[in-house]
């Protein structure tokens, strides 16, 4: 009976923890301060290039990285800003391998606790035009 109680307590401990024991992604979880340089190019500028078409903007934001549902997935959740154009739902899912290489975003988790990656997103305006943004993202773990 004591063995059963001990086994129950141990299993309860592991199922209530946010982190999964012995998962290489645990070292990447936490709160990060991110900076992104978002460079946008409206779709119609491809056909009629103009110097004013491309825009670039630096955006700072805080996000939380947690474990995803599959064994190599991480999830970045952040407050979605109207001028951000990163994703529409404030959640970014990326695959990362055991070496810290981000497969979806062409980036890496560095040994100093920082992360760097690049992604593309498309924002659809209310006037039926769209803008594709390239994001160079750098983040530093703060806890």
N, C-alpha and C positions, 0 to 999 in steps of 0.2 A: 504494500500500500504506500509506503514512504517513497519507493522508487517511482511509482505512478504519479504521486504528487510532485516530486522533483522534476520529472519529465514534463508534466503539465506546466509548471512554472517556467521552465527553460523555453518551451515552445511558445508560451505566451509572451515572454520577453522578446524573442526573435520576430514574432509576428506584429508586435506593436511598435517596433523601431522604424524610423524613417529610412535608415540605411540598411542595406542588405549586407550581412557579414561576408567578408572576403570578396566583395565585388570591387573590381578595379576602378569603377566609376565613382566610388565614395569620395575619393580625393578631389573630385571636381565639383561636388555639391556645395552649396552655400550661397551667400549673397555677394553679388559683384557690382562694381561701378563700371558702367560701360560708356565708351565714346564711339560714335560712328560718324564717319564722313559719308554722307549720302549724296551721291552724284546722280542727277536725273537727266534723262533725255526724252522729251516728248516724242511720241510716235511720228507726228507730222513733220518734225525736223529732219527726219531721215530723207525726206523727199525735197525739202527746201531748207537746206542748212542756213542757220543764222547764228551769229555770235551770242544772241540772248537766249537761245533755245536751251542750252545746257545750264543746269543750276547745280550748285554744290552747297551743302549745309552741314555744319557740325552739330550733332545732337548728343547730349549727355543723359543717361538714364540709369536707374538701378534695376537689377533683375535678380531673380532667384533661380539657381540651377538645381534641379532635382533629377532623380532617376526616372527613366522612362519605363514603359511596360515591357519592352524587349531587352535582351541582354546587352545590347550595345547602344541603346538610346539614352540621350539626356534631353531634358526639357528645360527651356529657358522661359520663365514667365515674367512679364513686365507690365507696367501700366502703359496702355496703348494711347499714344498721343496722336491727335489729328494730323499733325505735320510730320509724322514719323515715317509712314509708308513702309514699315518693316514687314508686318503681317497684319491681317485684318482683325485677328482675335487676341492679340497680346500674348501669343504662345509660339515659340519657335522650337521645333524638334530637330535634333541633329544626331547623327551616328558618330560615335567616337570609339577608336580601338584602344587596345591596352597600352599602346605607346603614346596616347594622347593626341593622335592624329584625327582631326575632324573630317570625316569623309564627305559629308554633304556640303560643307561650307568652305572647303579648301582652306583649312587652318590647323591650329595646334594649341594644345594646352602646354604652357611652358613650365619649367621646373620652379620658377620664382613665384608661381601662383597666378600668373596672368594667362589670358587666352586671347588668341587672334584668329579671325576668320573673315572670309568674304562671302557674301551672298547677293543674289539679285531678287528684286521684287517688282511687281507691277501694280500701280495704283490707277484705278479707273475713275476719272472725273465725272461729275454729274452731267457735263456737256458731251458725253460719249467719246471723249478723247482719253488717252491713257499715257502714263509716264512710266518708263522703266528706270528703276533706281539700282545702282550698284552700291553696296555697303561695305566699307572697310571697317570692321568692328574690332575694338581692343577693349578688353575687360581686365580688371584687377579684383581679386578676391578680397572682400573686406571682413567676412566672418564665415 
